[in-house]
């Protein structure tokens, strides 16, 4: 998370960096080697079809068997390999995510209105027909991914949702990832990872028609594949390393703030974590507490470099400055832990998802317990975009119906505008109706 030059100038003297990232810039969103490798893979798969997909799968996924699609019995039995506690937790996450998505869908209503007499316009929210969801299971099996993608797509009314997940070392699907896909409503699940999985879904190589939309998180190669396939299919968003930012004052709990910063730094060694605080003493205490917690953290080899290279702590002179700084950061996840939570909530505009008060933490959303979606914009994308939701799977399709009586109100100004533009064919579509109007 980096401040723009404009904000740095405008707020000069009203903030101070207490900890700056050791890296000189934001995490690289695209690497030339990744771009070239993904481009070659997509071209090879488009030419070679399923044979190329299986060759990449043998080379990169190392599956033990030749079966790519998982049969329904295997999918349905995945939960039997889990502890009752984990099954119950996954079921809670699936249902809460489903409930929030249902509520979102209920607020997206078809409508029809008569703008002027004889001109009826409207909008219908219709789901895309086919979605491909990528369910990562690499360094960490992100069990809630299916809730955010498969689950929400199904609530939106998507007819067919395919899911791909990479095999584990034993050549099998992670049973918890598979169970999450099952209870989320995946129609078909394939044991296939990486670029080859996205290509197979986009090119229609899995015994199914090509999907209309690709969703789900993944590594740099998966993200680049989505970028290169965009246009051929729709995508959810182009996400980089996971981010967290916290606004806190001296009323916050130092331990909680430090823990929440490390909670997202744990995603990967390039995951930014930033604190903006109106108390310099508090900011320095958080820096000390992060170091203390890192010393006993089992994932310190990941979270430590992320904090060192991309972590920041910034003192802000007042609430106004803190809001300005954070709106410029536009973080993926933003927590507020202050005396003035409601005022910050009212004024903040740029964030992927907001977590208000000390009892709210990003992990509740990450794991599906809060019901909100965790597929969110990164790298400042929250300045202009929102995260994945039920609305992303719906097409707001407009229509219009014009009566004879309304013809002059539309045709006359179109005649004038088209004449100015010298678009004769456009003009004719209106003038022909003008001529017919008095004859009817």
N, C-alpha and C positions, 0 to 999 in steps of 0.2 A: 504494500500500500504506500503510494508515493503522493506527496502534495504537488499540485500543479504550480507552475511559476507564478501565475496570477494570484493565487491565494497566498503564496509565500510573501509576495509583495504587499498585498492588501492588509495582511494581518501582522506585518512586521512589528516586533516589539510587544505583541500580545500573546506570544507563546514561546516556549523554549523546549528543545529536545533534551530529555533526560537520558534516553538511550536511543541511539540510532542504529539502523541495520548495518552490519558489517559489509554486506554486499552493496555494490555501488548502484544497483538499479533493481527494478522489480524482477521476479522470476521470469525467465524466458518463456513466452507462451508458445513459440514455434522455433524449432531447431532445424537448420537446413538438412541435416542427416535424416531426421525423422520425416520431413516433408518428402524427400527423395525416395526413401524406403517405402512410404505409404503409397506414393504415386505409382511406383513400380509394381507393388502388390495389387493394387486395384486394377491396373492395366492387365496384369497377368491373369487375374481372376475373371475379368470381363471377357478376355479372349478364350481362356481355358475352361471356364465353367466350373462344375463341381469337382472335376479332376484336380484342378488347381487348388480349390478350397481344401480338399482332402490332403494334398501334398503339403500345403502350409500347415495344416493341422498336425500331420505326422511330424513335421520338423519343429514346430513351435509349441504345440500343446502336448505332444508325446502321449496321446491316448493309448490305452492298452488294447482297445477293441476297435472294430471298424464301424460300429454303429454310431451315427451322429445324433439321430433323433432318439430321445428317451421315451419309452413306452409309458402309457398311462399308469400301468401297475407300478412301475418304478417311481414315477412322480408321486402317486398317491401313498406309497409306502415310505416316502422320505421321512415323514414325521416319526415313524417307529424307531428311527435310529437316534432320536433326540431325547434328552431328559424331559420329564413332564414340565419342569420349571421353564425350560427354554421354549418348548411348544406353547405353553400358556402365554409367555411374554410376546412371542411372535404373533399369536392370535390377537392379543390386545393391540399391538401396533397396527396390524392389518385393519382391524375394525375401526380404530380411531382415525386412521388415515382415510378410510372409506367414508366415515361419517362426516369428516370435514369436507371431503370432495363432494359428497351429496349436498351439503349445505351450499357450497359454491355453485353447484349446478342449478339448484333451486332459484338462485338469484340471477341466473342468465335466462331471461324470458324472451320468447318470440314476441314480436309486436307488429301491429299494422296501424297506420295512421293516414288520414286524408289531409295532405299538406294544403291543398286548395281544392275547391269543389271539382271533382272529376279526376284528381290525381291521387291515387292510392299507392302508398309505399310501405314496405315492411322489411322485416329481417327474421330469418329462421336460423337457429343454431343447430347445425347438423354435424355429427361426428365424422372424422376421417374413417375410412373403412378398415385399414390394415396398419398396425403399428408393430415395429420391431424394438424390443427392449433388450439392452445389454446389461447383464447382471454381473458386476465384477466380483472376483474371488481370488485376488492376487495376494499381496502382502497381508491384507486384512479382508476377510469375507464380509462385505457390507450388507448385512442381512436385511436392512430396511429398503434397499434399492428397489426391490419388487413392489413394495407398498407404494412408492412414489411414482412408479412408471406403469407397471402392469395394472395395479389396483385402480389408480386414478383414471387410466384410459378406459377401463371397463365401466367405471361409474359414469364417464362421459358418454358411454354408449358405443364404443368402438367394437365392431363385430368380431374381429380376429386380432389377437395379440400373440405374437411369437416372442419367445425369450431365448437368448443364448447366454450360456455361462461357461467359463473355461474349466477344463478338468483339473483335479488336484493331482498330487504326486502319485496317487494310486490309480489314476486314470478315470476316476469317478467324479461325479458332481459333488460339491459340498452339500451334505444333506440338509443343512439349515437354510442355505440359499435356495435349494430345490423346494423345500417345504414352504418357504416364504412365497415362491412363485406359484405353488399349488393353491395356497389359500388366498392368493391375490387374483386368481382366475385366469392364469396363463392358459391359452388354448393348446399350444405346442411348445415343448422345451427341447433345446438342442445343446449337446455337449460340444461347444465350439467357442473358441476365444478370439480376442483381438480383432485385427483388421479383417481377417477372413470371415469372422462372424458377421460383421456389419456389411461387408460386401455381399455375402451370400443372401442376407435378408433384402438388401437393396436391389440386387440383380435378379431376385426370384429364383434362387438355385436350391431351395430347400423343399422342393415338391409343392411349393406354394407360389402364388403370384408375388411380384415385388411388393414390399411394404410401401406405404405412403409416407411414413414418418419413422425416424430413428430416435430413440431416447435412451438415456442412461449414462452414467459416469464411466470413466475408464482411465487408462494411462495416457501418456502423450501420443502414442500411436493411435489409440482409439479416438481421442479428441481430433487428431489430424484427419483421420478417415472420415469422421462426421463432417469436418469442414469441407473436404474435397467432394463428398457426396451431396452436400447441400445444393439444392437446385434440382437435382435428380429426385431427391426426397426432401421432405421437411425434417428439421431437427428440433430438439428442445432448446438447446443453447450451447455455446462454445465455452466450456468452463476450464479454467486453469487450476492451480493449486488451491485447496480450500483455505479460507481466510476467516479470522475472527477479529473483531474490535470491541473494545469496552469503553464506555464513558462512565467514570466513577468519581466520586468526591470522597472526603475523609469520613463520611458516614458509612462507607462500604466496608465489607470484610476483606482484609488483605489476602487471607488464605483463599477465599472463594474466587476473587479476581485472578489471582495467580493460577489457580487450578483451571479456570475457564480459558485462560490464555494458552496453557499447555494442552488443554483438551483438543484444540484444533491444530496446534503445532504438531501434535502426534500423527496427523494425517500424512505428513511427508516432510522431508528435510527442506523443502522450499515453500512451506505453508506460512504465510505472514500472520503475525499476531500483534495487535497494537492496542495500547491503552492511551486514552486522552483523559486527563484528570485536572481538576481545578485546584488540587492540593499538591504542591511539590513534595512535601514530606510523605504523603501517601504514595506518590509515584515512585519515590526512591525505596520505600518499604516494599512495594510490589516487586521491584527488580531484585531485591534481596530475597524475597520469599520465593520467587520463581527459581532462583539458583538453589535454594534449600530444597524445594520439592523435586527438582531435577535430580538431585543427588540420590534420591530413593526411588526414582521412576524406572520401571522395567523397560520402557520404550525411550529412554533418554538418548539413545544413539540416533533416534529420529527427531524427537522433539527438541533436543539440545541444539543441533545445527540449525533447525528452523528458527529457534528463538535467537540464536547468536547472529545468524545471517540476515533474517528478515523480521525480527522482532523490534518493536519501537515503543517508547513511552514518551509522551508529550505533555508538558504542562500548558494549560490554557488559562488565560487571565480571568475569564468569566464564562458564564453559560453561553453568551452570544458567540464567543470565540470557539468554544468547544463544539457548538453546533456547526459553525462554518468549517472548522477543520474536518469534522466527521462527514459532513455532506460532500466535501471534496474527496475524502478517502473513498466514500461510497462502498463500504465493505459488504462482503457476502453475508456474514452474520454480524449483528450488532446487539450488544447487551447494554442496558442502562441500569446502573446501580448507584442512585443518588438520592438526595432529599427532594429533588425536583423531577422525579420520573415523569409525571404527567405533563410538565412543561416541555421536557425534551421530546416526549412522544408527540406532542402537538406540533412541534417545530421541525423535527427531523424529516427529511424528504428522500434521501438516497441510501437505500440499504436493500439487501436481498430479503432478509427476514429479521424481525425485531424481537428481542427478548427483554421484557420489562420487569425490573425488580430483582432483588437478590435471590429469589426462589426460582427464577427462570434461568435455564442454562441451555446452551446450544445442543448439548448431548440429548436432551429430551426430544428435540426435533430430529436430530441425526438418526436416532434409533426408532423413530416412528411413534413415540409415546404422546407427543403433543398434537398429532394429527396433521400438522402443516407440512408442506413439501420441502424437502431438503435439496432439491435440484435448483440451484440458485446462481445468479450471475456473479462473476468474479472480476478481478482486475479493473475495477471501476465501472463495470457494465451496469451496475445498479443506478447509474446516473440516467440511463435511458431505457432500461429493460427490467422486467420482473422475472421471477423464477417460473418453474414448471407448475402448472395447475390444471384443473379440469378444463379451463377455457382454452388451453393450448391445443387440446384434442378436438376442439369444436371449430367449425367454419361459420362465421357470422355471414350468412348468404343473404344479400339484399334482393329485393324485387320491386317492380313498379307496374302499375296497371293504369293506363290513361284512357279516359272516356272521350267520346267525340266532343262533348261540351268543353273539355279542358284544352282542346287543341290550340286555339289562339294563344292561350297563356304560355304555352311551351314553344310552339312553332315560330311565332313572331320573333321572340328574342334569339332563337337559334338561327333564324334567317339572318338577322343583323350580325351576330357574332361570326357565323361562318363566312359571310360576305367579307368581313374585315380580314379574316384569316386566309381568304382566297381558297377555301376548302369547298369546292363546288359540289362534290358528292354528298358531303354532310348537309350542305344547304338544301340540296334536292330532296333529301329525306323529309325535311320540314316543309318545303314549299309545295311538294306534291300533296301533302296532307292539308295544307292551306287551301289548295285548289279544290280538293274533295269536300272540304268542310261544308261550304254553303250548299253543295249538291245533295247532301244526305238529309 
